[in-house]
């Protein structure tokens, strides 16, 4: 599946720093027993790096009691150049890259991992499918209006007659299949990544930088339940990509697109 190349747009000097997708599936408590076979298959597909960790998370009680702290295993597979990462848990698989070129290429990377999980773990169904784009503009200072349209900007320091301010805008929209979230934040003397994405796998872009930076974080999700097969998941990913793309192109200014070297004939 692909789009009409005449409708594609690409930025030569894109501010994009990371793209990731997460596909949730029916819990597989025996996933740990399947990891050796999955690791061998992914190793042969160009993901020889491997690490495992245990994360802590709160589990809500259906009876209304106090939440309990539980541990969950996390298996991470990385490409040789460490630009691409696959993360597997008992309830989902995610894919992230810091070397995004176009959506078709990203889907090729995702499809290989999905097919490995489908053939070995055989998830009963797929739940939420999310796609997230994070763009960052270092040292944007007070030039937010140069890069972003008024639709995602609010007050300026001059409007409020204050010395300075940091923008924190969060838009939540309902789509025909799920939700779309647009977050535009300014951070000072901080990493370019949203805090929830800081991890050893993204250390190359996760270090703190001096100055005031802008982060445009777009998260598009299809929250239906479907079969866990590539043909179905590919169609769902194209659906969430459409909303994410619209959000990006409508958030930024013509001046920003010119500065980033917009071209037609390739996808965002």
Secondary structure, 3 states (H helix, E strand, C coil): CCCCHHHCEEECCCCEEEEEEEEEECCCCCHHHHHHHHHHHHHHCCCCEEEEEEEEEEECCCCCCCCEEEEEEEEEEECCCCCEEEEECCCEEEEEECCCCCHHHHHHHHHHHHHHHHHHCCCCCEEEEEEEEEEEECCCCCCHHHHECHHHCCCCHHHHCCCCCCCEEEEEEECCCEEEEEEEEEEEEECCCCHHHCCHHHCCCCCCEEEEEEEEEEEEEECCCECCCHHHHHHHHHHHHHHHHHHHHHHECHHHHHHCCEEECCCC
